[in-house]
Amino acid sequence: MDLGLDVEERDGFAVLSVRGEVDVYTAPRFRERLIELVGEGKHKIIVDLEGVDFLDSTGLGVLVGGLKRLRSHDGDLVLVCTQSRILKVFEITGLTKVFSIHDSVDAAVGGGSDGGSGT
């Protein structure tokens, strides 16, 4: 399956909606898009994973690398994800303690905790 990457601006955030499978084959495109956004001066990024069917360790690496890159610019990367099979990957790896994970883009923009984070 191909990887879809769409960006929109929302209340000072760049929202990167990801669709498809994030794996060893598609992760380089995902990484490049994140690097481009940071290069454009976008330092507050929401990655919407609602359209992701599969996420492997390569995809997790892209997200962790993106978070580190943004934090070095005093920015942040937050996630939107409600799919249990994708959330389980974050739980197993302990990344729920690293990323702020929200149930919707609205919740991520608002910064409120709406479940999903740290569970």
Protein Blocks (a to p, Z undefined) as FASTA:
>chain_A
ZZddddddeehiacdddehjddfklmmmmmmmmmmmmmnopabdcddfklpcbdcfklmm
mmmmmmmmmmmnopacddddfbfklmmmmmmnopmmmpccdfbfklmmnopaeehiaZZ
